[in-house]
Amino acid sequence: MADPGAAKNNVVPLKERPCPQCGRPAVDRFRPFCSGRCANADLGRWLSGEYRIATDEEASVDEDPPEDL
Ligand SMILES: [Zn+2]
């Protein structure tokens, strides 16, 4: 009882990864997004700094100033 269609169901090809913005299937043209809109939205976030990694505040290193005479 081999059903050729059944095996395909649990394998998701890499190129069909969902759009990181909205989770819809990505479109080749806008990969990895599903549309230009999602791509732009993502870019906008980058530009506005939402994606910034939490290195905003540098650790203050002024507890022991070097004594160079
Ligand atoms: Zn999308």
N, CA, C, O and the ligand as a Tripos MOL2 file, in Angstrom:
@<TRIPOS>MOLECULE
protein
  277   275    70     0     0
PROTEIN
NO_CHARGES

@<TRIPOS>ATOM
      1 N           0.8340   -1.2100    0.0000 N.3       1 MET1
      2 CA          0.0000    0.0000    0.0000 C.3       1 MET1
      3 C           0.8640    1.2540    0.0000 C.2       1 MET1
      4 O           0.8940    1.9930    0.9840 O.2       1 MET1
      5 N           1.5280    1.4810   -1.0430 N.am      2 ALA2
      6 CA          2.3990    2.6600   -1.0950 C.3       2 ALA2
      7 C           1.6320    3.8510   -1.6650 C.2       2 ALA2
      8 O           1.0880    3.8300   -2.7680 O.2       2 ALA2
      9 N           1.6310    4.8730   -0.8450 N.am      3 ASP3
     10 CA          0.9720    6.0840   -1.3150 C.3       3 ASP3
     11 C           2.0290    7.1670   -1.5410 C.2       3 ASP3
     12 O           2.5460    7.7360   -0.5800 O.2       3 ASP3
     13 N           2.3360    7.4420   -2.7460 N.am      4 PRO4
     14 CA          3.4270    8.3660   -3.0870 C.3       4 PRO4
     15 C           3.1800    9.7740   -2.5490 C.2       4 PRO4
     16 O           4.1330   10.5150   -2.3060 O.2       4 PRO4
     17 N           1.9670   10.1370   -2.3660 N.am      5 GLY5
     18 CA          1.6750   11.4910   -1.9150 C.3       5 GLY5
     19 C           1.8070   11.6680   -0.4190 C.2       5 GLY5
     20 O           2.0350   12.7800    0.0560 O.2       5 GLY5
     21 N           1.6660   10.5890    0.3300 N.am      6 ALA6
     22 CA          1.6270   10.7030    1.7840 C.3       6 ALA6
     23 C           2.9570   11.1140    2.3700 C.2       6 ALA6
     24 O           3.0010   11.9020    3.3150 O.2       6 ALA6
     25 N           4.0390   10.5940    1.8280 N.am      7 ALA7
     26 CA          5.3510   10.8540    2.4000 C.3       7 ALA7
     27 C           5.7410   12.3250    2.3000 C.2       7 ALA7
     28 O           6.5110   12.8180    3.1230 O.2       7 ALA7
     29 N           5.2340   13.0030    1.3350 N.am      8 LYS8
     30 CA          5.6500   14.3880    1.1270 C.3       8 LYS8
     31 C           5.1460   15.3330    2.2120 C.2       8 LYS8
     32 O           5.6780   16.4250    2.4120 O.2       8 LYS8
     33 N           4.1230   14.8900    2.8940 N.am      9 ASN9
     34 CA          3.4310   15.8250    3.7670 C.3       9 ASN9
     35 C           4.2360   16.3500    4.9500 C.2       9 ASN9
     36 O           4.0320   17.4820    5.3910 O.2       9 ASN9
     37 N           5.1510   15.5280    5.4640 N.am     10 ASN10
     38 CA          5.8680   16.0150    6.6370 C.3      10 ASN10
     39 C           7.2320   16.6060    6.3250 C.2      10 ASN10
     40 O           8.0290   16.8400    7.2330 O.2      10 ASN10
     41 N           7.5040   16.8450    5.0710 N.am     11 VAL11
     42 CA          8.7790   17.4500    4.7160 C.3      11 VAL11
     43 C           8.5500   18.8400    4.1190 C.2      11 VAL11
     44 O           7.8560   19.0020    3.1150 O.2      11 VAL11
     45 N           9.1510   19.8320    4.7660 N.am     12 VAL12
     46 CA          9.0260   21.1900    4.2370 C.3      12 VAL12
     47 C          10.3510   21.6120    3.6260 C.2      12 VAL12
     48 O          11.3440   21.7740    4.3350 O.2      12 VAL12
     49 N          10.3670   21.7870    2.3480 N.am     13 PRO13
     50 CA         11.5900   22.1910    1.6670 C.3      13 PRO13
     51 C          12.0820   23.5310    2.1860 C.2      13 PRO13
     52 O          11.2850   24.4020    2.5340 O.2      13 PRO13
     53 N          13.3840   23.6900    2.2370 N.am     14 LEU14
     54 CA         13.9610   24.9120    2.7860 C.3      14 LEU14
     55 C          13.4660   26.1510    2.0630 C.2      14 LEU14
     56 O          13.2020   27.1840    2.6780 O.2      14 LEU14
     57 N          13.3470   26.0330    0.7740 N.am     15 LYS15
     58 CA         12.9840   27.2340    0.0290 C.3      15 LYS15
     59 C          11.5370   27.6290    0.2150 C.2      15 LYS15
     60 O          11.0930   28.6770   -0.2550 O.2      15 LYS15
     61 N          10.8130   26.7780    0.9030 N.am     16 GLU16
     62 CA          9.4310   27.1550    1.1770 C.3      16 GLU16
     63 C           9.2480   27.5940    2.6110 C.2      16 GLU16
     64 O           8.1540   27.4960    3.1670 O.2      16 GLU16
     65 N          10.2910   28.0650    3.1920 N.am     17 ARG17
     66 CA         10.1870   28.5620    4.5530 C.3      17 ARG17
     67 C           9.2330   29.7470    4.5760 C.2      17 ARG17
     68 O           9.1580   30.5220    3.6220 O.2      17 ARG17
     69 N           8.5200   29.8720    5.6600 N.am     18 PRO18
     70 CA          7.5300   30.9440    5.7410 C.3      18 PRO18
     71 C           8.1780   32.3170    5.8850 C.2      18 PRO18
     72 O           9.3100   32.4490    6.3500 O.2      18 PRO18
     73 N           7.4460   33.3010    5.4850 N.am     19 CYS19
     74 CA          7.8910   34.6820    5.5910 C.3      19 CYS19
     75 C           8.1050   35.0500    7.0580 C.2      19 CYS19
     76 O           7.2190   34.8410    7.8870 O.2      19 CYS19
     77 N           9.2650   35.5910    7.3760 N.am     20 PRO20
     78 CA          9.5550   35.9400    8.7620 C.3      20 PRO20
     79 C           8.6570   37.0480    9.2870 C.2      20 PRO20
     80 O           8.5310   37.2360   10.4970 O.2      20 PRO20
     81 N           8.0520   37.7590    8.3970 N.am     21 GLN21
     82 CA          7.1710   38.8480    8.8020 C.3      21 GLN21
     83 C           5.7950   38.3550    9.2170 C.2      21 GLN21
     84 O           5.3140   38.6530   10.3100 O.2      21 GLN21
     85 N           5.1710   37.5940    8.3240 N.am     22 CYS22
     86 CA          3.7740   37.2480    8.5720 C.3      22 CYS22
     87 C           3.5460   35.7460    8.6030 C.2      22 CYS22
     88 O           2.4580   35.2940    8.9600 O.2      22 CYS22
     89 N           4.5730   34.9540    8.2270 N.am     23 GLY23
     90 CA          4.4360   33.5120    8.3390 C.3      23 GLY23
     91 C           3.8160   32.8490    7.1220 C.2      23 GLY23
     92 O           3.6140   31.6340    7.1090 O.2      23 GLY23
     93 N           3.5160   33.6290    6.1080 N.am     24 ARG24
     94 CA          2.9930   33.0270    4.8860 C.3      24 ARG24
     95 C           4.1380   32.4390    4.0830 C.2      24 ARG24
     96 O           5.3000   32.7840    4.2950 O.2      24 ARG24
     97 N           3.8030   31.5510    3.1610 N.am     25 PRO25
     98 CA          4.8390   30.9660    2.3130 C.3      25 PRO25
     99 C           5.5760   32.0520    1.5430 C.2      25 PRO25
    100 O           4.9600   32.9360    0.9500 O.2      25 PRO25
    101 N           6.9000   31.9750    1.5610 N.am     26 ALA26
    102 CA          7.6930   32.9850    0.8780 C.3      26 ALA26
    103 C           7.5830   32.8410   -0.6270 C.2      26 ALA26
    104 O           7.3500   31.7510   -1.1510 O.2      26 ALA26
    105 N           7.7540   33.9420   -1.2980 N.am     27 VAL27
    106 CA          7.7330   33.9510   -2.7580 C.3      27 VAL27
    107 C           9.1540   34.1620   -3.2570 C.2      27 VAL27
    108 O           9.9080   34.9810   -2.7300 O.2      27 VAL27
    109 N           9.4930   33.4050   -4.2790 N.am     28 ASP28
    110 CA         10.8540   33.4570   -4.8070 C.3      28 ASP28
    111 C          11.3500   34.8860   -4.9940 C.2      28 ASP28
    112 O          12.4720   35.2300   -4.6220 O.2      28 ASP28
    113 N          10.5160   35.6750   -5.5590 N.am     29 ARG29
    114 CA         10.9210   37.0210   -5.9270 C.3      29 ARG29
    115 C          11.2770   37.8840   -4.7160 C.2      29 ARG29
    116 O          12.1220   38.7760   -4.8010 O.2      29 ARG29
    117 N          10.6320   37.6090   -3.6100 N.am     30 PHE30
    118 CA         10.8390   38.4520   -2.4340 C.3      30 PHE30
    119 C          11.4960   37.7040   -1.2960 C.2      30 PHE30
    120 O          11.4920   38.1620   -0.1530 O.2      30 PHE30
    121 N          12.0650   36.5420   -1.6140 N.am     31 ARG31
    122 CA         12.6490   35.7530   -0.5480 C.3      31 ARG31
    123 C          13.5080   36.6030    0.3810 C.2      31 ARG31
    124 O          14.1710   37.5310   -0.0830 O.2      31 ARG31
    125 N          13.5140   36.3150    1.6660 N.am     32 PRO32
    126 CA         12.7170   35.2290    2.2730 C.3      32 PRO32
    127 C          11.3090   35.6620    2.6320 C.2      32 PRO32
    128 O          10.6510   35.0230    3.4530 O.2      32 PRO32
    129 N          10.8470   36.7310    2.0310 N.am     33 PHE33
    130 CA          9.5300   37.2420    2.4000 C.3      33 PHE33
    131 C           8.4820   36.7920    1.4090 C.2      33 PHE33
    132 O           8.7940   36.2120    0.3690 O.2      33 PHE33
    133 N           7.2330   37.0680    1.7440 N.am     34 CYS34
    134 CA          6.1510   36.6220    0.8890 C.3      34 CYS34
    135 C           5.7590   37.7220   -0.0830 C.2      34 CYS34
    136 O           5.0620   37.4740   -1.0670 O.2      34 CYS34
    137 N           6.2060   38.9290    0.1960 N.am     35 SER35
    138 CA          5.8190   40.0350   -0.6600 C.3      35 SER35
    139 C           6.7340   41.2200   -0.4210 C.2      35 SER35
    140 O           7.4660   41.2650    0.5680 O.2      35 SER35
    141 N           6.6860   42.1740   -1.3280 N.am     36 GLY36
    142 CA          7.5040   43.3600   -1.1670 C.3      36 GLY36
    143 C           7.1250   44.1180    0.0890 C.2      36 GLY36
    144 O           7.9570   44.7810    0.7080 O.2      36 GLY36
    145 N           5.8850   44.0120    0.4490 N.am     37 ARG37
    146 CA          5.4240   44.7320    1.6280 C.3      37 ARG37
    147 C           6.1020   44.2240    2.8810 C.2      37 ARG37
    148 O           6.5570   44.9990    3.7220 O.2      37 ARG37
    149 N           6.1600   42.9080    2.9890 N.am     38 CYS38
    150 CA          6.7970   42.3280    4.1680 C.3      38 CYS38
    151 C           8.2880   42.6390    4.1660 C.2      38 CYS38
    152 O           8.8800   42.9090    5.2110 O.2      38 CYS38
    153 N           8.8820   42.5970    2.9840 N.am     39 ALA39
    154 CA         10.3010   42.8950    2.8970 C.3      39 ALA39
    155 C          10.5540   44.3240    3.3510 C.2      39 ALA39
    156 O          11.5070   44.5870    4.0850 O.2      39 ALA39
    157 N           9.7200   45.2290    2.9250 N.am     40 ASN40
    158 CA          9.8840   46.6230    3.3100 C.3      40 ASN40
    159 C           9.6500   46.8220    4.7900 C.2      40 ASN40
    160 O          10.3480   47.5970    5.4450 O.2      40 ASN40
    161 N           8.6710   46.1220    5.3070 N.am     41 ALA41
    162 CA          8.3780   46.2440    6.7250 C.3      41 ALA41
    163 C           9.5810   45.8210    7.5390 C.2      41 ALA41
    164 O           9.9260   46.4430    8.5440 O.2      41 ALA41
    165 N          10.2130   44.7490    7.0860 N.am     42 ASP42
    166 CA         11.3790   44.2580    7.8030 C.3      42 ASP42
    167 C          12.5120   45.2610    7.7270 C.2      42 ASP42
    168 O          13.1830   45.5420    8.7200 O.2      42 ASP42
    169 N          12.7140   45.7950    6.5350 N.am     43 LEU43
    170 CA         13.7710   46.7740    6.3470 C.3      43 LEU43
    171 C          13.5100   47.9890    7.2180 C.2      43 LEU43
    172 O          14.4240   48.5470    7.8260 O.2      43 LEU43
    173 N          12.2600   48.3850    7.2680 N.am     44 GLY44
    174 CA         11.8990   49.5350    8.0810 C.3      44 GLY44
    175 C          12.2530   49.3230    9.5350 C.2      44 GLY44
    176 O          12.6940   50.2400   10.2280 O.2      44 GLY44
    177 N          12.0550   48.1130    9.9780 N.am     45 ARG45
    178 CA         12.3790   47.8300   11.3760 C.3      45 ARG45
    179 C          13.8600   47.9510   11.6240 C.2      45 ARG45
    180 O          14.3100   48.4880   12.6360 O.2      45 ARG45
    181 N          14.6050   47.4310   10.6620 N.am     46 TRP46
    182 CA         16.0490   47.5270   10.8040 C.3      46 TRP46
    183 C          16.4490   48.9840   10.9190 C.2      46 TRP46
    184 O          17.2320   49.3670   11.7880 O.2      46 TRP46
    185 N          15.9000   49.7810   10.0290 N.am     47 LEU47
    186 CA         16.3110   51.1740    9.9840 C.3      47 LEU47
    187 C          15.8970   51.9200   11.2370 C.2      47 LEU47
    188 O          16.6010   52.8200   11.6970 O.2      47 LEU47
    189 N          14.7630   51.5470   11.7840 N.am     48 SER48
    190 CA         14.3060   52.2710   12.9590 C.3      48 SER48
    191 C          14.9150   51.7070   14.2350 C.2      48 SER48
    192 O          14.6440   52.1870   15.3360 O.2      48 SER48
    193 N          15.7400   50.6850   14.0670 N.am     49 GLY49
    194 CA         16.5140   50.2230   15.2130 C.3      49 GLY49
    195 C          15.8110   49.1900   16.0690 C.2      49 GLY49
    196 O          16.3000   48.8370   17.1430 O.2      49 GLY49
    197 N          14.6700   48.7010   15.6100 N.am     50 GLU50
    198 CA         13.9590   47.7360   16.4330 C.3      50 GLU50
    199 C          14.7210   46.4220   16.5540 C.2      50 GLU50
    200 O          14.5640   45.6740   17.5180 O.2      50 GLU50
    201 N          15.5420   46.1690   15.5580 N.am     51 TYR51
    202 CA         16.2500   44.8940   15.5510 C.3      51 TYR51
    203 C          17.5800   44.9880   16.2880 C.2      51 TYR51
    204 O          18.3240   44.0120   16.3800 O.2      51 TYR51
    205 N          17.8610   46.1470   16.7980 N.am     52 ARG52
    206 CA         19.1390   46.3200   17.4380 C.3      52 ARG52
    207 C          19.3480   45.2930   18.5390 C.2      52 ARG52
    208 O          18.4440   44.9970   19.3200 O.2      52 ARG52
    209 N          20.5200   44.7770   18.5800 N.am     53 ILE53
    210 CA         20.8320   43.8290   19.6290 C.3      53 ILE53
    211 C          21.0510   44.6080   20.9210 C.2      53 ILE53
    212 O          21.3770   45.7950   20.9050 O.2      53 ILE53
    213 N          20.8690   43.9300   22.0080 N.am     54 ALA54
    214 CA         20.8990   44.6250   23.2880 C.3      54 ALA54
    215 C          22.3010   45.0380   23.7070 C.2      54 ALA54
    216 O          22.7980   44.6530   24.7650 O.2      54 ALA54
    217 N          22.9230   45.8350   22.8440 N.am     55 THR55
    218 CA         24.2350   46.3610   23.2280 C.3      55 THR55
    219 C          24.1340   47.8690   23.3220 C.2      55 THR55
    220 O          25.0970   48.6020   23.0940 O.2      55 THR55
    221 N          22.9610   48.2950   23.6570 N.am     56 ASP56
    222 CA         22.6820   49.7240   23.6980 C.3      56 ASP56
    223 C          23.5770   50.4470   24.6940 C.2      56 ASP56
    224 O          24.2580   51.4190   24.3670 O.2      56 ASP56
    225 N          23.5520   49.9480   25.8950 N.am     57 GLU57
    226 CA         24.3240   50.6170   26.9290 C.3      57 GLU57
    227 C          25.6560   49.9170   27.1300 C.2      57 GLU57
    228 O          25.7100   48.7310   27.4540 O.2      57 GLU57
    229 N          26.6870   50.6420   26.9400 N.am     58 GLU58
    230 CA         27.9890   50.0500   27.1790 C.3      58 GLU58
    231 C          28.2290   50.0180   28.6860 C.2      58 GLU58
    232 O          27.8280   50.9160   29.4260 O.2      58 GLU58
    233 N          28.8770   48.9800   29.0940 N.am     59 ALA59
    234 CA         29.1710   48.8990   30.5190 C.3      59 ALA59
    235 C          30.1050   50.0420   30.8940 C.2      59 ALA59
    236 O          31.1490   50.2500   30.2760 O.2      59 ALA59
    237 N          29.7060   50.7580   31.9010 N.am     60 SER60
    238 CA         30.5440   51.8880   32.2950 C.3      60 SER60
    239 C          31.8060   51.3810   32.9810 C.2      60 SER60
    240 O          31.7540   50.6550   33.9740 O.2      60 SER60
    241 N          32.9170   51.7800   32.4310 N.am     61 VAL61
    242 CA         34.1820   51.2570   32.9450 C.3      61 VAL61
    243 C          34.9430   52.3580   33.6610 C.2      61 VAL61
    244 O          36.1390   52.5560   33.4500 O.2      61 VAL61
    245 N          34.2220   53.0640   34.5070 N.am     62 ASP62
    246 CA         34.8980   54.2010   35.1350 C.3      62 ASP62
    247 C          34.9900   54.0370   36.6480 C.2      62 ASP62
    248 O          34.9490   55.0100   37.4020 O.2      62 ASP62
    249 N          35.1140   52.8040   37.0640 N.am     63 GLU63
    250 CA         35.1850   52.6170   38.5110 C.3      63 GLU63
    251 C          36.6110   52.7910   39.0350 C.2      63 GLU63
    252 O          36.8220   53.2190   40.1700 O.2      63 GLU63
    253 N          37.5640   52.4570   38.2040 N.am     64 ASP64
    254 CA         38.9550   52.5860   38.6410 C.3      64 ASP64
    255 C          39.7860   53.2370   37.5380 C.2      64 ASP64
    256 O          40.3610   52.5270   36.7130 O.2      64 ASP64
    257 N          39.8610   54.5160   37.5040 N.am     65 PRO65
    258 CA         40.6180   55.1990   36.4430 C.3      65 PRO65
    259 C          42.1040   54.8460   36.5230 C.2      65 PRO65
    260 O          42.6760   54.7630   37.6100 O.2      65 PRO65
    261 N          42.7060   54.6450   35.3780 N.am     66 PRO66
    262 CA         44.1290   54.2710   35.3360 C.3      66 PRO66
    263 C          45.0090   55.4200   35.8170 C.2      66 PRO66
    264 O          44.7990   56.5760   35.4500 O.2      66 PRO66
    265 N          45.9750   55.0900   36.6250 N.am     67 GLU67
    266 CA         46.8550   56.1440   37.1200 C.3      67 GLU67
    267 C          48.1500   56.1270   36.3280 C.2      67 GLU67
    268 O          49.0870   55.3960   36.6490 O.2      67 GLU67
    269 N          48.1810   56.9340   35.3040 N.am     68 ASP68
    270 CA         49.4500   56.9980   34.5900 C.3      68 ASP68
    271 C          50.0640   58.3720   34.8260 C.2      68 ASP68
    272 O          49.5260   59.3900   34.3890 O.2      68 ASP68
    273 N          51.1580   58.3860   35.4970 N.am     69 LEU69
    274 CA         51.7940   59.6540   35.8530 C.3      69 LEU69
    275 C          52.9150   60.0110   34.8960 C.2      69 LEU69
    276 O          53.5550   61.0500   35.0550 O.2      69 LEU69
    277 ZN          4.9040   38.1280    4.6560 Zn       70 ZN70
@<TRIPOS>BOND
     1     1     2 1
     2     2     3 1
     3     3     4 2
     4     3     5 am
     5     5     6 1
     6     6     7 1
     7     7     8 2
     8     7     9 am
     9     9    10 1
    10    10    11 1
    11    11    12 2
    12    11    13 am
    13    13    14 1
    14    14    15 1
    15    15    16 2
    16    15    17 am
    17    17    18 1
    18    18    19 1
    19    19    20 2
    20    19    21 am
    21    21    22 1
    22    22    23 1
    23    23    24 2
    24    23    25 am
    25    25    26 1
    26    26    27 1
    27    27    28 2
    28    27    29 am
    29    29    30 1
    30    30    31 1
    31    31    32 2
    32    31    33 am
    33    33    34 1
    34    34    35 1
    35    35    36 2
    36    35    37 am
    37    37    38 1
    38    38    39 1
    39    39    40 2
    40    39    41 am
    41    41    42 1
    42    42    43 1
    43    43    44 2
    44    43    45 am
    45    45    46 1
    46    46    47 1
    47    47    48 2
    48    47    49 am
    49    49    50 1
    50    50    51 1
    51    51    52 2
    52    51    53 am
    53    53    54 1
    54    54    55 1
    55    55    56 2
    56    55    57 am
    57    57    58 1
    58    58    59 1
    59    59    60 2
    60    59    61 am
    61    61    62 1
    62    62    63 1
    63    63    64 2
    64    63    65 am
    65    65    66 1
    66    66    67 1
    67    67    68 2
    68    67    69 am
    69    69    70 1
    70    70    71 1
    71    71    72 2
    72    71    73 am
    73    73    74 1
    74    74    75 1
    75    75    76 2
    76    75    77 am
    77    77    78 1
    78    78    79 1
    79    79    80 2
    80    79    81 am
    81    81    82 1
    82    82    83 1
    83    83    84 2
    84    83    85 am
    85    85    86 1
    86    86    87 1
    87    87    88 2
    88    87    89 am
    89    89    90 1
    90    90    91 1
    91    91    92 2
    92    91    93 am
    93    93    94 1
    94    94    95 1
    95    95    96 2
    96    95    97 am
    97    97    98 1
    98    98    99 1
    99    99   100 2
   100    99   101 am
   101   101   102 1
   102   102   103 1
   103   103   104 2
   104   103   105 am
   105   105   106 1
   106   106   107 1
   107   107   108 2
   108   107   109 am
   109   109   110 1
   110   110   111 1
   111   111   112 2
   112   111   113 am
   113   113   114 1
   114   114   115 1
   115   115   116 2
   116   115   117 am
   117   117   118 1
   118   118   119 1
   119   119   120 2
   120   119   121 am
   121   121   122 1
   122   122   123 1
   123   123   124 2
   124   123   125 am
   125   125   126 1
   126   126   127 1
   127   127   128 2
   128   127   129 am
   129   129   130 1
   130   130   131 1
   131   131   132 2
   132   131   133 am
   133   133   134 1
   134   134   135 1
   135   135   136 2
   136   135   137 am
   137   137   138 1
   138   138   139 1
   139   139   140 2
   140   139   141 am
   141   141   142 1
   142   142   143 1
   143   143   144 2
   144   143   145 am
   145   145   146 1
   146   146   147 1
   147   147   148 2
   148   147   149 am
   149   149   150 1
   150   150   151 1
   151   151   152 2
   152   151   153 am
   153   153   154 1
   154   154   155 1
   155   155   156 2
   156   155   157 am
   157   157   158 1
   158   158   159 1
   159   159   160 2
   160   159   161 am
   161   161   162 1
   162   162   163 1
   163   163   164 2
   164   163   165 am
   165   165   166 1
   166   166   167 1
   167   167   168 2
   168   167   169 am
   169   169   170 1
   170   170   171 1
   171   171   172 2
   172   171   173 am
   173   173   174 1
   174   174   175 1
   175   175   176 2
   176   175   177 am
   177   177   178 1
   178   178   179 1
   179   179   180 2
   180   179   181 am
   181   181   182 1
   182   182   183 1
   183   183   184 2
   184   183   185 am
   185   185   186 1
   186   186   187 1
   187   187   188 2
   188   187   189 am
   189   189   190 1
   190   190   191 1
   191   191   192 2
   192   191   193 am
   193   193   194 1
   194   194   195 1
   195   195   196 2
   196   195   197 am
   197   197   198 1
   198   198   199 1
   199   199   200 2
   200   199   201 am
   201   201   202 1
   202   202   203 1
   203   203   204 2
   204   203   205 am
   205   205   206 1
   206   206   207 1
   207   207   208 2
   208   207   209 am
   209   209   210 1
   210   210   211 1
   211   211   212 2
   212   211   213 am
   213   213   214 1
   214   214   215 1
   215   215   216 2
   216   215   217 am
   217   217   218 1
   218   218   219 1
   219   219   220 2
   220   219   221 am
   221   221   222 1
   222   222   223 1
   223   223   224 2
   224   223   225 am
   225   225   226 1
   226   226   227 1
   227   227   228 2
   228   227   229 am
   229   229   230 1
   230   230   231 1
   231   231   232 2
   232   231   233 am
   233   233   234 1
   234   234   235 1
   235   235   236 2
   236   235   237 am
   237   237   238 1
   238   238   239 1
   239   239   240 2
   240   239   241 am
   241   241   242 1
   242   242   243 1
   243   243   244 2
   244   243   245 am
   245   245   246 1
   246   246   247 1
   247   247   248 2
   248   247   249 am
   249   249   250 1
   250   250   251 1
   251   251   252 2
   252   251   253 am
   253   253   254 1
   254   254   255 1
   255   255   256 2
   256   255   257 am
   257   257   258 1
   258   258   259 1
   259   259   260 2
   260   259   261 am
   261   261   262 1
   262   262   263 1
   263   263   264 2
   264   263   265 am
   265   265   266 1
   266   266   267 1
   267   267   268 2
   268   267   269 am
   269   269   270 1
   270   270   271 1
   271   271   272 2
   272   271   273 am
   273   273   274 1
   274   274   275 1
   275   275   276 2
@<TRIPOS>SUBSTRUCTURE
     1 MET1         2 RESIDUE 1 A MET
     2 ALA2         6 RESIDUE 1 A ALA
     3 ASP3        10 RESIDUE 1 A ASP
     4 PRO4        14 RESIDUE 1 A PRO
     5 GLY5        18 RESIDUE 1 A GLY
     6 ALA6        22 RESIDUE 1 A ALA
     7 ALA7        26 RESIDUE 1 A ALA
     8 LYS8        30 RESIDUE 1 A LYS
     9 ASN9        34 RESIDUE 1 A ASN
    10 ASN10       38 RESIDUE 1 A ASN
    11 VAL11       42 RESIDUE 1 A VAL
    12 VAL12       46 RESIDUE 1 A VAL
    13 PRO13       50 RESIDUE 1 A PRO
    14 LEU14       54 RESIDUE 1 A LEU
    15 LYS15       58 RESIDUE 1 A LYS
    16 GLU16       62 RESIDUE 1 A GLU
    17 ARG17       66 RESIDUE 1 A ARG
    18 PRO18       70 RESIDUE 1 A PRO
    19 CYS19       74 RESIDUE 1 A CYS
    20 PRO20       78 RESIDUE 1 A PRO
    21 GLN21       82 RESIDUE 1 A GLN
    22 CYS22       86 RESIDUE 1 A CYS
    23 GLY23       90 RESIDUE 1 A GLY
    24 ARG24       94 RESIDUE 1 A ARG
    25 PRO25       98 RESIDUE 1 A PRO
    26 ALA26      102 RESIDUE 1 A ALA
    27 VAL27      106 RESIDUE 1 A VAL
    28 ASP28      110 RESIDUE 1 A ASP
    29 ARG29      114 RESIDUE 1 A ARG
    30 PHE30      118 RESIDUE 1 A PHE
    31 ARG31      122 RESIDUE 1 A ARG
    32 PRO32      126 RESIDUE 1 A PRO
    33 PHE33      130 RESIDUE 1 A PHE
    34 CYS34      134 RESIDUE 1 A CYS
    35 SER35      138 RESIDUE 1 A SER
    36 GLY36      142 RESIDUE 1 A GLY
    37 ARG37      146 RESIDUE 1 A ARG
    38 CYS38      150 RESIDUE 1 A CYS
    39 ALA39      154 RESIDUE 1 A ALA
    40 ASN40      158 RESIDUE 1 A ASN
    41 ALA41      162 RESIDUE 1 A ALA
    42 ASP42      166 RESIDUE 1 A ASP
    43 LEU43      170 RESIDUE 1 A LEU
    44 GLY44      174 RESIDUE 1 A GLY
    45 ARG45      178 RESIDUE 1 A ARG
    46 TRP46      182 RESIDUE 1 A TRP
    47 LEU47      186 RESIDUE 1 A LEU
    48 SER48      190 RESIDUE 1 A SER
    49 GLY49      194 RESIDUE 1 A GLY
    50 GLU50      198 RESIDUE 1 A GLU
    51 TYR51      202 RESIDUE 1 A TYR
    52 ARG52      206 RESIDUE 1 A ARG
    53 ILE53      210 RESIDUE 1 A ILE
    54 ALA54      214 RESIDUE 1 A ALA
    55 THR55      218 RESIDUE 1 A THR
    56 ASP56      222 RESIDUE 1 A ASP
    57 GLU57      226 RESIDUE 1 A GLU
    58 GLU58      230 RESIDUE 1 A GLU
    59 ALA59      234 RESIDUE 1 A ALA
    60 SER60      238 RESIDUE 1 A SER
    61 VAL61      242 RESIDUE 1 A VAL
    62 ASP62      246 RESIDUE 1 A ASP
    63 GLU63      250 RESIDUE 1 A GLU
    64 ASP64      254 RESIDUE 1 A ASP
    65 PRO65      258 RESIDUE 1 A PRO
    66 PRO66      262 RESIDUE 1 A PRO
    67 GLU67      266 RESIDUE 1 A GLU
    68 ASP68      270 RESIDUE 1 A ASP
    69 LEU69      274 RESIDUE 1 A LEU
    70 ZN70       277 GROUP 0 **** ****
